[in-house]
């Protein structure tokens, strides 16, 4: 009887053990499954990427989810689940030229350039070239926003650094010496082209600026008042031309205005007024760059007279001339000017300078007439024009002798006669 009870107990234990093995639903240490798999029911499966058993045997993902690293995740690529860019519903890193982007945007293929990170996002950068850069391109392919002495160039050419004795002017390194002294425009090699030749199509520029070849801009570009413009704009515009763009009278401002002595018709090139202002010119249907001031004062200081007249004779039969000076559009015998200085070739009014005052548009039509005072008919000894440099310099030359009120000379090249004066602006 005792043996029978022991046999019955052992049989019961064996039955229980078999029941436990048949009910295993996920023991990862079960020796019947490969490494990385667990037994779900009677099937060994992974749970890291199985949407029916995601993370464990009992978790299944919905139809719009996929199992990634044991987590149910939306199968749609969106800004919420992709820090790179979306290639369809696949999230890419977004840092390559074939798939560029950030924050879940659609991946872009960079066809002309590279995918670069600007500090916050990845984006395609366009390779710097003459087609997309008006200044110059750095060695890394970046178009600089504004040319400078350190990065000088124009129309997409490679940036260069100007030497200590040159300055970047209109996108070219030009000798400072030429820029400061040339009575015309300067070639990049420092050659000065005088102002009479500076309106040629291949040497176009204003005083103190760079000479340009208008053909570099394209066909049908011409030089007008020191600037390159298109023939089409010149013939159709009633204001001034900024390259191939017409700036009408109503649109003109200090940055785009006529040069004060531009007579090209219908339209010259626009200029930047610099220290001047774009003003309506009295008596003309146009605006020009001119002084934004109340008036101009010219103070006569002294002079040096030619010893003889054009026939080689003395000015007065009984001694030296008695010079006086007028500043006017023309001369007549009845005009009144400065006090006459008796019997001298070196008149000096500096102790009490004689003053002429004009409105801001009045000076540039005036001439100095130096006259020998006689009892009957006065003799014109010589004449010359006041220095108008202030109106011709570009922004690099805003402060000059005219504005500073320094002494200037008016010289007659035929006789060698000289008048010295000082000009001041009355604001």
C-alpha positions in Angstrom: 0.0 0.0 0.0 2.8 2.4 0.9 4.6 1.7 -2.4 1.4 2.5 -4.3 1.0 5.9 -2.6 4.5 7.0 -3.4 4.0 6.0 -7.1 0.8 8.0 -7.3 2.6 11.1 -5.8 5.4 11.0 -8.4 2.9 10.7 -11.2 1.0 13.8 -10.0 4.2 15.9 -9.9 5.2 14.9 -13.5 1.7 15.9 -14.8 2.0 19.4 -13.2 5.4 19.9 -14.7 4.2 19.1 -18.2 1.3 21.6 -17.8 3.6 24.4 -16.8 5.8 24.0 -20.0 2.8 24.0 -22.3 1.5 27.4 -20.9 4.8 29.5 -21.5 3.8 32.8 -23.1 7.1 34.8 -23.1 10.0 33.6 -21.1 13.0 35.3 -22.7 15.3 32.8 -21.1 13.5 29.8 -22.6 16.1 27.6 -24.3 13.8 26.8 -27.2 14.1 30.3 -28.8 17.1 32.0 -30.4 18.9 34.9 -28.8 16.9 38.1 -29.0 13.6 36.2 -29.4 10.9 35.2 -26.9 8.2 32.6 -27.1 4.7 34.1 -27.7 2.3 31.3 -27.5 4.0 28.6 -29.4 6.0 30.9 -31.7 9.4 32.4 -31.1 9.5 36.1 -32.2 11.4 39.3 -31.7 9.6 42.2 -30.0 11.9 45.1 -31.1 10.4 45.6 -34.6 7.3 43.3 -34.6 4.1 45.4 -34.7 2.0 42.4 -33.5 4.3 41.9 -30.4 6.0 45.3 -29.9 8.0 45.3 -26.7 6.2 42.2 -25.4 3.9 39.5 -26.5 0.7 41.3 -25.5 1.3 44.8 -27.2 0.3 45.3 -30.9 0.6 48.5 -32.9 -2.2 50.2 -34.8 -2.4 50.4 -38.6 -0.7 53.8 -38.8 2.1 52.8 -36.4 5.3 50.8 -36.8 7.4 49.1 -34.1 10.7 50.7 -33.6 13.0 49.6 -30.7 10.1 48.0 -29.0 7.9 51.1 -29.1 4.8 51.7 -31.3 5.6 54.8 -33.4 3.7 56.7 -36.1 4.7 55.3 -39.5 4.2 58.8 -41.1 7.3 61.0 -41.2 6.3 64.3 -39.6 8.0 67.3 -37.9 6.9 65.6 -34.6 8.9 62.5 -35.0 11.8 63.5 -37.4 14.6 66.0 -36.6 16.1 65.6 -40.1 14.1 65.6 -43.3 11.3 63.3 -44.6 12.0 61.2 -47.7 8.5 60.0 -48.2 7.7 58.4 -44.8 11.4 57.7 -44.1 13.2 60.1 -41.8 16.7 61.0 -43.1 19.4 62.8 -41.1 19.1 65.7 -43.5 22.8 66.6 -43.8 23.6 65.3 -47.3 23.3 67.0 -50.6 21.0 64.2 -51.8 18.6 64.6 -48.8 18.9 68.0 -47.2 16.6 69.5 -44.6 15.6 69.8 -40.9 12.6 69.6 -38.6 10.7 67.1 -40.7 10.4 69.1 -43.9 10.6 67.2 -47.2 14.2 66.3 -48.2 15.7 68.6 -50.9 18.3 67.5 -53.4 21.0 70.2 -53.7 21.6 70.3 -57.4 23.9 73.4 -57.4 25.8 73.6 -54.1 26.1 71.8 -50.8 23.9 71.0 -47.8 25.1 73.2 -44.9 23.9 73.9 -41.4 23.5 77.6 -40.7 23.4 77.1 -37.0 19.8 76.0 -36.7 18.8 74.1 -39.8 20.2 72.2 -42.7 19.7 73.9 -46.1 21.0 73.8 -49.7 23.5 76.6 -50.4 23.8 77.9 -54.0 27.3 78.0 -55.3 28.5 81.7 -55.6 28.8 82.7 -59.2 28.4 85.8 -61.5 24.8 84.6 -62.0 23.8 85.1 -58.4 26.4 87.5 -56.8 26.7 91.2 -57.5 29.8 91.6 -55.3 32.5 88.9 -54.9 32.7 85.3 -53.9 34.9 84.1 -50.9 37.0 81.0 -51.2 34.3 79.0 -49.4 31.8 80.0 -52.1 29.9 82.6 -50.1 28.7 85.9 -51.7 29.7 88.8 -49.5 26.9 91.3 -48.8 29.1 94.4 -49.4 32.6 94.7 -50.9 35.3 96.1 -48.6 39.1 96.6 -48.6 39.4 93.1 -47.1 37.0 91.4 -49.5 36.9 93.4 -52.8 35.4 92.4 -56.1 32.3 92.6 -58.2 30.0 90.5 -60.4 30.8 87.2 -58.8 34.5 87.2 -59.2 36.8 85.9 -56.5 37.3 88.3 -53.5 40.7 89.9 -53.1 42.3 91.9 -50.3 43.4 95.4 -51.2 46.9 96.6 -50.2 47.4 99.3 -47.5 47.9 101.9 -50.3 44.7 101.1 -52.2 41.0 101.1 -51.5 38.1 99.0 -52.7 36.2 101.3 -55.1 33.2 100.0 -57.1 34.5 96.5 -56.6 38.2 97.1 -57.6 41.3 97.9 -55.6 42.4 101.3 -56.8 45.5 103.3 -55.7 44.6 105.9 -53.0 47.0 108.3 -54.6 45.0 108.3 -57.9 41.6 108.5 -56.1 42.8 111.5 -54.1 44.4 113.5 -57.0 42.9 112.4 -60.3 40.8 115.0 -62.1 38.8 112.1 -63.7 38.4 108.4 -63.0 41.1 105.8 -62.1 41.9 102.5 -63.7 42.6 99.6 -61.3 46.4 100.0 -62.0 46.3 103.6 -60.7 46.3 105.3 -64.1 44.3 108.6 -64.1 41.9 109.2 -67.0 41.1 112.9 -67.1 37.5 114.0 -66.8 37.3 114.9 -70.6 38.0 111.3 -71.5 36.1 109.7 -68.6 32.9 109.4 -70.4 34.2 106.9 -73.0 32.3 103.6 -73.0 35.4 101.7 -72.1 36.7 104.2 -69.5 33.6 105.4 -67.8 33.6 107.1 -64.3 33.3 110.2 -62.2 36.1 112.2 -60.6 37.6 110.3 -57.7 36.0 107.0 -58.8 36.8 103.9 -60.8 36.9 103.8 -64.6 34.7 101.0 -65.8 34.2 99.3 -69.2 30.5 99.5 -69.8 30.7 96.4 -72.2 31.4 94.3 -69.1 27.7 94.8 -68.2 26.5 93.5 -71.5 25.6 94.6 -75.0 24.1 98.1 -75.6 25.5 99.5 -72.4 26.9 103.0 -72.7 28.6 105.6 -70.6 26.5 108.6 -69.6 27.6 111.3 -67.1 30.2 109.0 -65.6 28.0 105.9 -65.2 27.2 102.8 -67.3 23.6 102.6 -68.3 21.6 100.9 -71.1 20.7 102.8 -74.3 17.1 101.7 -73.9 16.8 103.4 -70.4 18.6 106.5 -71.6 16.2 107.0 -74.5 13.0 106.2 -72.6 13.5 107.6 -69.1 12.7 111.1 -68.0 14.5 110.9 -64.7 17.9 109.2 -64.4 19.0 105.6 -65.0 20.4 103.3 -62.4 22.0 100.8 -64.8 19.0 99.5 -66.8 16.4 100.8 -64.3 14.6 104.1 -64.9 14.3 106.3 -61.7 11.5 108.8 -62.4 11.5 112.4 -61.1 9.0 111.3 -58.4 11.2 108.4 -57.3 14.5 110.2 -57.2 16.1 110.6 -53.8 19.6 111.3 -52.4 20.8 107.9 -53.4 19.5 108.1 -57.0 19.6 111.6 -58.5 21.1 113.5 -61.5 24.7 114.7 -61.2 24.5 118.5 -61.0 26.1 119.0 -64.4 24.4 116.1 -66.3 23.1 117.4 -69.6 22.5 114.1 -71.2 19.0 113.9 -72.7 16.6 112.4 -72.0 18.2 110.6 -69.1 21.8 110.4 -67.7 23.0 107.9 -65.1 21.9 108.3 -61.5 24.4 109.2 -58.8 24.6 109.1 -55.0 24.5 112.7 -53.8 26.7 111.9 -50.8 26.9 115.1 -48.7 24.6 116.9 -51.1 20.8 116.6 -51.5 18.6 115.7 -54.4 16.8 119.0 -55.1 14.6 120.5 -57.8 16.7 122.8 -59.9 15.0 126.3 -60.4 13.8 126.8 -63.9 14.4 123.2 -64.9 12.0 120.2 -64.9 14.6 118.0 -63.1 16.2 117.2 -59.8 20.0 117.4 -59.3 22.4 116.7 -56.4 23.2 120.0 -54.9 24.1 121.7 -51.6 21.3 121.5 -49.0 22.1 125.0 -47.6 20.8 128.5 -47.5 23.6 130.2 -49.5 27.3 130.2 -50.5 29.8 132.9 -49.5 33.0 133.5 -51.5 35.7 135.7 -49.8 38.3 137.3 -52.0 41.8 137.2 -50.4 44.6 138.1 -52.8 46.1 137.5 -56.2 49.0 137.6 -58.6 48.6 139.7 -61.8 50.2 139.2 -65.2 52.8 141.9 -65.7 51.8 142.7 -69.3 48.7 142.6 -71.5 48.3 140.2 -74.5 50.2 142.7 -76.7 53.1 142.7 -74.3 52.4 146.2 -73.1 52.1 147.5 -69.6 48.5 147.7 -68.2 48.9 151.4 -67.4 51.1 153.9 -69.2 51.9 155.7 -66.0 52.5 152.7 -63.6 51.2 149.3 -62.4 47.6 148.2 -62.8 44.8 148.9 -60.4 43.1 145.4 -60.2 39.6 144.7 -58.9 37.6 141.5 -59.2 34.0 140.7 -60.1 32.3 137.3 -59.8 29.5 137.1 -62.3 28.0 135.2 -65.3 29.4 137.8 -67.7 31.4 141.1 -67.5 30.3 144.6 -68.4 32.2 147.9 -67.9 29.5 149.1 -65.5 29.8 146.1 -63.1 30.8 146.8 -59.5 33.1 144.3 -57.8 35.7 144.4 -55.1 37.6 147.6 -54.2 40.5 148.3 -56.6 44.0 148.0 -55.3 46.1 150.8 -56.7 49.4 150.3 -58.6 50.1 146.6 -57.8 50.7 143.2 -59.4 50.0 141.6 -56.0 46.6 142.9 -54.7 45.7 141.9 -51.2 42.2 142.1 -49.8 42.8 139.6 -46.9 42.7 142.2 -44.1 39.1 142.9 -45.1 38.0 140.1 -47.5 35.4 141.1 -50.1 32.4 138.8 -49.9 30.0 137.6 -52.6 26.9 135.6 -51.5 24.8 133.4 -53.8 21.9 131.0 -53.4 23.1 127.4 -53.6 22.5 127.2 -57.4 24.2 130.5 -58.1 27.9 129.8 -58.0 28.4 127.3 -60.8 27.4 129.8 -63.5 29.8 132.5 -62.2 33.3 133.4 -63.3 36.1 135.5 -61.7 36.8 138.5 -63.9 40.0 140.4 -62.9 40.0 143.9 -64.2 42.4 146.8 -64.4 40.4 149.9 -63.3 40.8 152.9 -65.6 39.1 156.2 -65.7 37.2 155.4 -68.9 37.2 151.8 -70.1 38.4 149.0 -67.8 40.7 146.3 -69.2 40.0 142.6 -68.4 43.3 141.2 -67.3 42.2 137.5 -67.1 39.3 135.4 -66.0 38.9 131.9 -64.4 36.3 129.7 -62.8 35.8 128.9 -59.1 36.7 125.3 -58.0 33.6 123.1 -58.3 35.4 120.0 -56.9 32.8 119.5 -54.1 30.1 118.6 -56.6 32.2 116.1 -58.5 33.7 113.9 -55.8 32.0 110.7 -54.7 31.2 109.6 -51.2 34.8 108.8 -50.5 35.7 112.5 -50.9 33.0 114.3 -49.0 35.3 116.5 -47.0 37.5 118.7 -49.3 38.8 122.2 -49.5 35.5 123.7 -50.6 33.6 122.4 -47.5 36.5 122.9 -45.1 36.7 126.6 -46.1 40.4 126.3 -47.0 42.1 128.8 -49.3 41.7 127.9 -53.0 43.3 129.2 -56.2 41.7 130.2 -59.4 44.4 130.1 -62.1 44.2 131.4 -65.7 46.4 129.0 -67.7 46.9 131.6 -70.5 48.3 134.5 -68.5 49.4 132.8 -65.3 47.2 135.1 -63.3 46.0 133.9 -59.9 43.1 134.7 -57.6 43.0 133.2 -54.1 39.7 132.9 -52.3 37.8 131.0 -49.6 34.4 129.5 -49.9 32.0 128.8 -47.1 28.5 127.2 -46.9 25.8 129.0 -45.0 23.3 126.5 -43.6 
